[in-house]
Amino acid sequence: MSEAATVWDGIRPRSRRDVVARHQARIGQLDILAATENLEAPTDWAFEEDHHVIVVHLGGRLDRMECEFSVGPSGPAMPARGDVWMIPAACRYAALAQGERAEFVEFSVPTALLADAPLTARVQCRDAFLFDAAARLFELVRDAEDDLARMAAHEVGDALERHLFHRYGHRDPWPVRRALSASDR
């Protein structure tokens, strides 16, 4: 990445993405993208979606990466295996990366799955369950014609939905309990 290269600002043309492998699946409420990208040339990643985006880095080698959130952490951030990026709905995120390649899983998460709870913008956070689920789905969604792989992917996806809701969604710790009235009996 040249010193003049900057994070995409919405004005300069985005750099071309060199996708080596791309596999997509819809499991429950989640859209899942498992991808490998060549990053030999500076590569722009940019999001501003009506849903949350969670990206789990699975491998590859990056030499440089700069990222910028409209609201949240910005600056250099080198992803390591297992690092999770959380991009909240309606939050503008852009990154410029360069290196050898990147393997990752990207989850599109509807805000309703988290009971419309706000998601905090994060980079390089850790969530062992999310990482393990992403690594397994990376393998399973590539075998779209295999019935057992599809069934296993749905089981992992269902567990992941529950995990996301319980860890990042809104839960009322004291549910309202009401006494039975005469009309309820």
FIKE-119441 format. One line per 8 residues: number of its first residue (from 1); their letters; for each residue x, y, z of C-alpha. Coordinates in Angstrom, 2 decimals, always signed. Example, Ala and Ser with C-alpha at 12.3 -4.5 7.8 and 13.67 -1.06 7.14 Angstrom:
BEGIN
1 = AS = +12.30:-4.50:+7.80; +13.67:-1.06:+7.14 $
***
This chain:
BEGIN
1 = MSEAATVW = +0.00:+0.00:+0.00; +1.54:+3.27:-0.96; +1.82:+6.02:+1.60; -0.67:+8.04:-0.52; -3.32:+5.30:-0.31; -6.04:+6.19:+2.15; -9.17:+4.49:+3.43; -12.02:+4.79:+0.95 $
9 = DGIRPRSR = -13.84:+8.07:+1.52; -16.84:+7.61:-0.75; -15.27:+9.92:-3.34; -12.29:+8.14:-4.87; -13.12:+5.02:-6.89; -13.02:+1.83:-4.85; -10.22:-0.58:-5.65; -11.14:-3.85:-7.34 $
17 = RDVVARHQ = -11.60:-6.87:-5.08; -9.78:-10.02:-6.21; -11.98:-12.82:-4.90; -10.33:-16.25:-5.12; -13.26:-18.21:-3.62; -16.74:-17.11:-2.58; -19.49:-19.28:-1.11; -22.81:-17.97:+0.18 $
25 = ARIGQLDI = -25.65:-19.47:+2.18; -28.80:-18.34:+3.92; -29.28:-20.13:+7.22; -32.24:-19.06:+9.32; -32.03:-15.27:+9.56; -28.31:-15.11:+8.74; -26.74:-14.50:+5.36; -23.31:-16.10:+5.36 $
33 = LAATENLE = -20.40:-15.38:+3.03; -17.26:-17.52:+3.25; -14.51:-16.00:+1.12; -10.84:-15.93:+0.27; -9.46:-12.76:-1.29; -6.12:-11.98:-2.87; -4.75:-8.76:-1.33; -1.57:-8.24:-3.35 $
41 = APTDWAFE = -2.98:-4.89:-4.54; -4.56:-2.41:-2.10; -8.13:-3.58:-1.53; -11.12:-1.60:-0.25; -13.71:-3.12:+2.04; -16.66:-0.84:+2.75; -20.01:-1.28:+4.49; -22.99:+0.86:+5.36 $
49 = EDHHVIVV = -25.89:-1.56:+5.63; -29.36:-1.66:+7.17; -28.29:-4.81:+9.07; -25.30:-5.60:+11.28; -22.21:-7.11:+9.67; -19.90:-9.37:+11.63; -16.64:-10.42:+9.99; -14.52:-13.22:+11.45 $
57 = HLGGRLDR = -10.93:-13.42:+10.21; -9.87:-17.04:+9.69; -6.45:-16.73:+8.12; -4.18:-15.29:+5.51; -1.45:-12.71:+5.72; -1.93:-8.96:+5.67; +0.95:-6.50:+5.68; -1.11:-3.37:+6.33 $
65 = MECEFSVG = -4.68:-2.48:+7.10; -6.29:+0.83:+7.99; -9.92:+1.01:+9.03; -12.35:+3.78:+9.76; -15.80:+3.77:+11.35; -18.17:+6.73:+11.18; -18.67:+6.07:+14.91; -16.15:+3.77:+16.52 $
73 = PSGPAMPA = -12.51:+2.71:+16.45; -10.36:+3.86:+13.54; -6.72:+3.51:+12.54; -4.33:+0.65:+11.84; -5.69:-2.79:+12.73; -3.97:-6.00:+11.66; -6.41:-8.93:+11.85; -5.18:-12.19:+13.35 $
81 = RGDVWMIP = -6.86:-15.58:+13.16; -9.98:-15.41:+15.34; -10.34:-11.62:+15.34; -13.90:-10.37:+14.98; -15.00:-7.07:+13.42; -18.51:-5.86:+14.35; -20.07:-3.27:+12.09; -23.40:-1.97:+13.42 $
89 = AACRYAAL = -26.35:-1.35:+11.13; -26.27:+2.11:+9.51; -22.65:+2.63:+10.57; -20.24:+3.54:+7.77; -17.11:+1.38:+7.78; -14.23:+1.38:+5.33; -10.90:-0.42:+5.34; -7.93:-0.52:+3.02 $
97 = AQGERAEF = -5.94:-3.75:+3.22; -2.89:-5.14:+1.49; -0.86:-8.30:+1.91; -1.03:-11.82:+0.57; -4.61:-12.96:+1.11; -7.44:-13.05:+3.62; -9.85:-15.84:+4.53; -12.95:-14.76:+6.39 $
105 = VEFSVPTA = -16.60:-15.36:+7.08; -18.99:-12.44:+6.90; -22.37:-12.64:+8.64; -25.27:-10.32:+7.77; -27.30:-10.12:+10.96; -30.76:-8.53:+10.94; -31.23:-6.03:+13.76; -34.36:-7.93:+14.83 $
113 = LLADAPLT = -32.23:-11.01:+15.62; -30.64:-8.96:+18.41; -34.07:-7.66:+19.49; -33.03:-4.29:+18.02; -30.36:-3.91:+20.71; -27.53:-1.64:+19.59; -24.35:-3.37:+18.51; -21.09:-1.62:+19.39 $
121 = ARVQCRDA = -18.55:-1.07:+16.61; -15.52:-3.24:+17.37; -12.31:-4.41:+15.77; -10.08:-7.29:+16.79; -12.46:-8.50:+19.49; -12.59:-12.14:+20.53; -15.57:-14.46:+20.78; -14.51:-18.13:+20.87 $
129 = FLFDAAAR = -17.95:-19.49:+19.99; -18.34:-17.09:+17.06; -14.87:-18.01:+15.78; -15.50:-21.77:+16.04; -18.89:-21.44:+14.32; -17.39:-19.30:+11.53; -14.52:-21.75:+10.97; -16.96:-24.66:+10.75 $
137 = LFELVRDA = -19.34:-22.78:+8.44; -16.39:-21.80:+6.21; -15.94:-25.52:+5.49; -19.62:-26.50:+5.38; -20.97:-23.85:+2.99; -18.42:-24.89:+0.37; -20.18:-28.28:+0.14; -23.59:-26.92:-0.94 $
145 = EDDLARMA = -24.42:-30.13:-2.81; -23.70:-32.37:+0.19; -26.91:-32.98:+2.17; -25.05:-33.79:+5.40; -22.95:-30.61:+5.11; -26.12:-28.57:+4.54; -27.79:-30.14:+7.59; -24.70:-29.55:+9.74 $
153 = AHEVGDAL = -24.48:-25.94:+8.50; -28.09:-25.36:+9.59; -27.37:-26.78:+13.05; -24.33:-24.50:+13.44; -26.32:-21.54:+12.10; -29.17:-22.16:+14.55; -26.73:-22.32:+17.47; -25.02:-19.16:+16.21 $
161 = ERHLFHRY = -28.33:-17.27:+16.08; -29.01:-18.21:+19.72; -25.48:-17.21:+20.72; -25.74:-13.81:+19.01; -29.09:-13.09:+20.65; -27.97:-14.09:+24.15; -24.55:-12.44:+23.99; -25.31:-9.29:+21.97 $
169 = GHRDPWPV = -29.09:-8.93:+21.93; -31.37:-7.27:+24.42; -32.58:-9.43:+27.25; -34.76:-8.19:+30.06; -33.06:-9.61:+33.17; -36.27:-9.29:+35.17; -39.17:-10.45:+33.03; -42.50:-8.97:+34.02 $
177 = RRALSASD = -44.60:-11.51:+35.87; -48.20:-10.81:+36.48; -50.62:-12.50:+38.81; -53.51:-14.39:+37.34; -56.70:-12.39:+37.42; -60.17:-13.81:+37.64; -60.56:-13.34:+33.88; -57.43:-15.48:+33.15 $
185 = R = -58.84:-18.50:+34.98 $
***
